[in-house]
Amino acid sequence: MNEHFLRLWPAQASDYAVSVDWLVIGFTAMMALFVVPVFVALWVFIWRYRRGRPADRDHRPQSNLPIELAWIILPFIGSLVVFLLSARLFFIARTPPEDALEVQVTARQWMWKFQHQGGQREINTLHVPARRPVKLTMISEDVIHSLFFPSLRIKQDVLPGRYSMLWFQAEHSGTYEVYCAEYCGTDHAAMLARLVVLNPADYEHWLADNGSSADLARQGETLYRQYGCASCHDSGNAPPLAGVFNRSVQLADGSQVKADEAYLRDSILLPQKQLVAGYLPIMPTYSNLLNEEAVQRLVAYLRELAEKHQ
């Protein structure tokens, strides 16, 4: 489709965007097929039976079973098809590939901050490779935001105190607009960003040119040593962290929880929320020392520990 069409129909940067557009077009056509005849018939009856015009006004009910069945069955089938196609797109949007490139996103009034696994950091600009899945793990430092990629036809709320996920695969290189789609305060309209989709070779050059002295996991390891985490977690006074990521953890109340990103974040910032069985609640909170970006680096390090422990 024409990317300049009224500026109300953005460019299609992914196959998912094409599927969403065809779903919208198909649903609109189906609604027009059933709604337009009703309005046409309405105006025909208004004209034909207007006051003063001679017409047969016999209102005795008449039945036409084939028409009535068609009017019930066809909309039902059409609605069912739209539902199944929508459910398929919803499932795709919530199921990122395991080999997706991971990027950490932190929202705050009024900017977007992106952290790549190689340690590269960006503000209000996100560079990604074309034809490769990208998974965004997102959190807000203040109020509710919503990351919206019009060219990809995807949007996801970004919440304070809770991780949310979004993934996409851009097929066409170029620069695309990014918005906050949730009113978040005075400068909400200025909370804009750019998605820069590069060919794989150009993306590798960008990574090399913007490389950090340490990747995200190494930065997390530095924080781990800086705040003395090893003195407890490596000595047996606190739960061991090597290999804990994505494993089941037994809690003091008898329940179990999966040690995913959300659990690790809460364990750092809200250590009394879910106490591990067999250990005293001695860990202090780091909510006044670490921001969300620092927590993401620590989580990246703990994930790496789990991979090495396998």
C-alpha positions as CSV (number, residue, x, y, z in Angstrom):
1,M,0.0,0.0,0.0
2,N,1.1,3.6,-0.6
3,E,3.0,4.7,2.5
4,H,1.8,8.3,1.9
5,F,-1.9,7.4,1.7
6,L,-3.4,10.3,3.7
7,R,-0.7,9.8,6.3
8,L,-3.4,7.8,8.1
9,W,-2.2,4.5,6.8
10,P,1.5,4.1,7.7
11,A,4.1,2.1,5.8
12,Q,4.1,-1.6,6.3
13,A,7.4,-2.6,7.8
14,S,6.7,-6.2,8.6
15,D,4.6,-9.2,7.4
16,Y,2.6,-8.9,10.6
17,A,1.6,-5.4,9.6
18,V,0.4,-6.7,6.2
19,S,-1.7,-9.4,7.9
20,V,-3.3,-6.8,10.3
21,D,-4.1,-4.5,7.4
22,W,-5.8,-7.3,5.4
23,L,-7.8,-8.3,8.5
24,V,-9.0,-4.7,8.9
25,I,-9.9,-4.4,5.2
26,G,-11.7,-7.8,5.3
27,F,-13.7,-6.9,8.4
28,T,-14.6,-3.5,7.0
29,A,-15.8,-5.1,3.7
30,M,-17.8,-7.7,5.6
31,M,-19.5,-5.0,7.7
32,A,-20.2,-2.9,4.6
33,L,-21.7,-6.0,2.9
34,F,-24.3,-6.4,5.7
35,V,-24.8,-2.8,6.9
36,V,-25.0,-0.9,3.6
37,P,-28.0,-2.9,2.3
38,V,-29.8,-2.2,5.6
39,F,-29.4,1.6,5.1
40,V,-30.2,1.4,1.4
41,A,-33.4,-0.5,2.3
42,L,-34.2,2.1,5.0
43,W,-34.1,5.0,2.6
44,V,-36.1,3.1,0.0
45,F,-38.8,2.5,2.5
46,I,-38.7,6.1,3.7
47,W,-39.2,7.3,0.2
48,R,-41.7,4.7,-0.8
49,Y,-43.9,5.0,2.2
50,R,-43.6,8.7,2.8
51,R,-46.8,10.6,3.9
52,G,-49.2,11.2,1.1
53,R,-47.9,8.6,-1.3
54,P,-50.3,5.8,-2.3
55,A,-48.7,2.5,-1.3
56,D,-49.8,-0.9,0.0
57,R,-49.5,-0.5,3.7
58,D,-50.5,-4.0,4.6
59,H,-48.4,-4.9,7.7
60,R,-49.3,-8.5,8.0
61,P,-46.1,-10.5,8.8
62,Q,-44.6,-12.5,6.0
63,S,-41.9,-15.2,6.4
64,N,-39.0,-16.1,4.0
65,L,-37.0,-18.9,5.7
66,P,-34.1,-18.9,3.2
67,I,-33.5,-15.2,3.6
68,E,-33.8,-15.3,7.4
69,L,-31.3,-18.3,7.6
70,A,-28.9,-16.6,5.3
71,W,-29.1,-13.4,7.3
72,I,-28.1,-15.4,10.4
73,I,-25.7,-17.9,9.1
74,L,-23.6,-15.7,6.8
75,P,-22.8,-13.1,9.4
76,F,-22.0,-15.8,11.9
77,I,-19.5,-17.5,9.6
78,G,-17.9,-14.2,8.7
79,S,-17.6,-13.2,12.4
80,L,-16.1,-16.6,13.2
81,V,-13.5,-16.2,10.4
82,V,-12.5,-12.8,11.7
83,F,-12.3,-14.1,15.3
84,L,-10.0,-17.0,14.2
85,L,-7.7,-14.7,12.2
86,S,-7.6,-12.2,15.0
87,A,-6.8,-15.0,17.6
88,R,-4.0,-16.2,15.3
89,L,-2.4,-12.7,15.1
90,F,-2.8,-12.3,18.9
91,F,-1.1,-15.7,19.5
92,I,1.8,-14.7,17.1
93,A,2.2,-11.3,18.9
94,R,2.5,-13.0,22.3
95,T,4.9,-15.8,21.3
96,P,8.4,-14.5,20.5
97,P,10.9,-16.9,18.8
98,E,13.5,-18.3,21.2
99,D,16.3,-16.9,19.1
100,A,15.0,-13.4,19.2
101,L,17.4,-10.5,19.7
102,E,16.7,-9.1,23.1
103,V,16.6,-5.4,24.0
104,Q,15.7,-3.9,27.4
105,V,13.4,-0.9,27.3
106,T,12.9,1.7,30.1
107,A,10.2,4.4,29.8
108,R,10.1,7.5,31.8
109,Q,8.6,11.0,31.4
110,W,9.2,11.7,28.6
111,M,11.7,9.5,26.8
112,W,12.4,6.0,25.8
113,K,15.7,4.3,26.8
114,F,17.0,1.2,25.1
115,Q,19.7,-1.2,26.2
116,H,21.2,-3.8,23.9
117,Q,22.8,-7.0,25.1
118,G,26.1,-5.8,23.9
119,G,26.0,-2.8,26.2
120,Q,24.9,-0.3,23.6
121,R,22.5,2.3,24.9
122,E,20.1,4.6,23.1
123,I,17.7,7.3,23.9
124,N,14.6,7.8,21.7
125,T,16.2,5.8,18.9
126,L,16.2,2.0,18.4
127,H,18.5,0.3,15.9
128,V,17.5,-3.2,14.9
129,P,18.5,-5.6,12.1
130,A,16.0,-6.4,9.3
131,R,14.6,-9.9,8.9
132,R,15.5,-10.9,12.5
133,P,13.1,-11.2,15.4
134,V,13.5,-8.6,18.2
135,K,12.1,-9.1,21.7
136,L,11.6,-6.0,23.9
137,T,11.4,-6.4,27.7
138,M,9.9,-3.2,29.0
139,I,9.2,-1.4,32.2
140,S,8.3,2.1,33.3
141,E,10.1,4.2,36.0
142,D,7.1,6.4,36.7
143,V,3.6,6.2,35.1
144,I,1.9,4.0,32.5
145,H,3.3,4.5,29.0
146,S,2.5,2.6,25.8
147,L,5.1,1.8,23.1
148,F,3.4,2.1,19.7
149,F,5.0,1.2,16.3
150,P,2.5,2.3,13.6
151,S,4.6,0.8,10.8
152,L,4.6,-2.6,12.6
153,R,0.9,-2.4,13.7
154,I,1.9,-3.4,17.3
155,K,1.5,-1.6,20.6
156,Q,2.1,-2.6,24.2
157,D,1.5,-0.9,27.5
158,V,4.7,-0.2,29.6
159,L,3.9,-0.4,33.3
160,P,5.7,0.7,36.5
161,G,6.8,-2.1,38.7
162,R,6.0,-4.8,36.1
163,Y,7.7,-6.2,33.0
164,S,5.8,-6.4,29.8
165,M,6.9,-7.9,26.5
166,L,6.7,-7.1,22.8
167,W,8.4,-8.6,19.8
168,F,8.5,-7.9,16.1
169,Q,10.4,-8.7,12.9
170,A,10.9,-5.8,10.5
171,E,11.3,-6.9,6.9
172,H,12.2,-3.6,5.3
173,S,15.1,-1.3,6.1
174,G,14.2,2.3,6.8
175,T,13.4,4.8,9.6
176,Y,10.0,4.6,11.2
177,E,8.1,6.6,13.8
178,V,7.5,5.5,17.4
179,Y,5.0,7.0,19.7
180,C,3.7,6.8,23.3
181,A,0.1,5.8,22.9
182,E,-0.9,6.4,26.6
183,Y,-1.4,9.9,28.0
184,C,1.5,10.2,30.5
185,G,1.6,13.9,31.5
186,T,2.4,17.4,30.2
187,D,4.9,16.4,27.4
188,H,3.1,13.2,26.3
189,A,2.9,14.5,22.7
190,A,6.7,15.0,22.7
191,M,7.5,11.4,23.8
192,L,8.6,10.3,20.4
193,A,11.2,7.9,19.1
194,R,12.6,6.4,15.9
195,L,12.9,2.8,14.8
196,V,15.9,2.4,12.5
197,V,15.9,-0.9,10.6
198,L,19.2,-1.7,9.1
199,N,20.4,-4.5,6.8
200,P,22.2,-7.2,8.8
201,A,25.6,-6.1,7.7
202,D,24.9,-2.5,8.4
203,Y,23.6,-3.5,11.8
204,E,26.8,-5.3,12.7
205,H,28.7,-2.2,11.7
206,W,26.5,-0.1,13.9
207,L,27.1,-2.4,16.9
208,A,30.9,-2.3,16.3
209,D,30.9,1.5,16.0
210,N,28.7,2.0,19.1
211,G,30.2,-0.8,21.2
212,S,30.4,-0.4,25.0
213,S,33.4,-1.3,27.1
214,A,31.3,-4.1,28.6
215,D,28.2,-5.9,27.5
216,L,25.0,-5.8,29.6
217,A,25.9,-8.9,31.6
218,R,29.4,-7.6,32.4
219,Q,27.8,-4.3,33.6
220,G,25.5,-6.4,35.8
221,E,28.4,-8.4,37.2
222,T,30.1,-5.1,38.1
223,L,27.0,-4.1,40.1
224,Y,26.9,-7.6,41.6
225,R,30.4,-7.1,43.0
226,Q,30.0,-3.4,43.8
227,Y,27.0,-4.0,46.1
228,G,28.5,-7.1,47.8
229,C,25.9,-9.5,46.6
230,A,28.4,-12.4,46.5
231,S,29.1,-12.1,50.3
232,C,25.7,-13.6,51.0
233,H,24.6,-15.4,47.9
234,D,28.0,-17.2,47.4
235,S,28.5,-18.0,51.0
236,G,25.2,-19.9,51.8
237,N,23.6,-17.1,53.9
238,A,21.2,-16.3,51.0
239,P,19.8,-18.4,48.1
240,P,22.5,-19.3,45.5
241,L,22.0,-17.5,42.3
242,A,24.0,-19.6,39.9
243,G,21.5,-21.4,37.7
244,V,18.4,-20.0,39.4
245,F,17.0,-18.2,36.3
246,N,13.9,-19.8,34.9
247,R,13.9,-22.5,37.6
248,S,11.2,-23.2,40.2
249,V,11.9,-21.7,43.6
250,Q,10.3,-23.0,46.8
251,L,8.9,-20.1,48.9
252,A,8.5,-19.9,52.7
253,D,4.7,-20.1,52.4
254,G,4.9,-23.4,50.7
255,S,4.2,-22.2,47.2
256,Q,6.5,-22.2,44.2
257,V,7.4,-19.6,41.7
258,K,9.4,-19.4,38.5
259,A,12.5,-17.4,38.8
260,D,11.9,-15.3,35.6
261,E,12.8,-11.6,35.1
262,A,9.9,-10.4,37.1
263,Y,10.8,-12.6,40.1
264,L,14.4,-11.5,40.0
265,R,13.4,-7.8,39.8
266,D,11.1,-8.1,42.8
267,S,13.8,-10.0,44.8
268,I,16.2,-7.1,44.3
269,L,13.8,-4.2,44.9
270,L,11.1,-5.9,47.1
271,P,13.1,-8.7,48.9
272,Q,10.4,-9.3,51.5
273,K,7.6,-9.9,48.9
274,Q,8.5,-13.6,48.2
275,L,10.7,-15.2,50.8
276,V,12.7,-18.3,49.8
277,A,12.2,-21.3,52.1
278,G,15.1,-22.1,54.4
279,Y,16.6,-18.6,54.5
280,L,16.2,-15.7,56.9
281,P,14.7,-12.4,55.5
282,I,18.0,-10.5,55.8
283,M,18.3,-9.0,52.4
284,P,17.8,-5.2,52.3
285,T,15.9,-3.4,49.6
286,Y,17.8,-1.8,46.8
287,S,15.0,0.3,45.5
288,N,16.7,3.5,46.7
289,L,20.0,2.5,45.1
290,L,19.2,0.9,41.8
291,N,17.1,2.3,39.0
292,E,15.3,0.0,36.5
293,E,18.1,0.1,34.0
294,A,20.6,-1.1,36.6
295,V,18.2,-3.9,37.6
296,Q,18.0,-5.0,34.0
297,R,21.8,-5.3,33.9
298,L,21.8,-7.4,37.1
299,V,19.1,-9.7,35.6
300,A,21.2,-10.0,32.4
301,Y,24.1,-11.2,34.5
302,L,21.9,-13.7,36.5
303,R,20.6,-15.1,33.2
304,E,24.2,-15.6,32.0
305,L,25.0,-17.4,35.2
306,A,22.2,-19.8,34.6
307,E,23.4,-20.4,31.0
308,K,26.9,-21.2,32.3
309,H,25.5,-23.4,35.1
310,Q,23.7,-25.7,32.6
